[in-house]
Amino acid sequence: GDSVTQTEGLVTLTEGLPVMLNCTYQTIYSNPFLFWYVQHLNESPRLLLKSFTDNKRTEHQGFHATLHKSSSSFHLQKSSAQLSDSALYYCALTGGYKVVFGSGTRLLVSP
Amino acid sequence: GGIITQTPKFLIGQEGQKLTLKCQQNFNHDTMYWYRQDSGKGLRLIYYSITENDLQKGDLSEGYDASREKKSSFSLTVTSAQKNEMAVFLCASRDRGTEVFFGKGTRLTVV
């Protein structure tokens, strides 16, 4: 079945440094939707980015990601981390009705 | 816009008890989901429903039942609560081709 892999459970960074959170996936669908969700403390996950177009960069709130079907990847990046970026980040995939999430990466940004 | 309402917000049960969690959405979305969130394990799909009276098992369906009697509502039953179980259950909905929207969650504690 479909699966999403986020290899880092925890990423710790100093403010101002670049952010990269990894996401790879496996799916039977040739045109999957990929998503990044962000969850702040005591809140529900909310959409950060989405894409279904191969090799096209998508951006929102300073974050960006590019879907690469050749490597089944959808890594999340930001050029300069802010304290307010500290949160739990989920990568997710759908090709039909079922939506599968990764195990999440907690990003902690310190001064 | 719309909203997903989950009740109750907090649920304390006893070992072996049958417990029901409720979810209502006014997005008019066809598909609804129940996810379980445990620290370090991400969001795991319990059940989903693509339309009224439809039920599809997710990866974590054992120990749970679900019911979708109306398009707007989707309930989840823990058939026999496990001692020391603690998790957040998130209800979500979407239309095909769009992202998932989440409710605020029900936090379950079993004593």
Interface residues (C-beta under 8 A of the other chain):
Chain A: Q6 G9 F33 F35 Y37 E43 S44 P45 R46 L47 K50 Y90 A92 G96 Y97 K98 V99 V100 F101 G102 S103 G104
Chain B: T31 Y33 Y35 G40 K41 G42 L43 R44 L45 Y48 I50 Q56 G58 L90 A92 R94 R96 G97 E99 V100 F102 G103 K104 G105
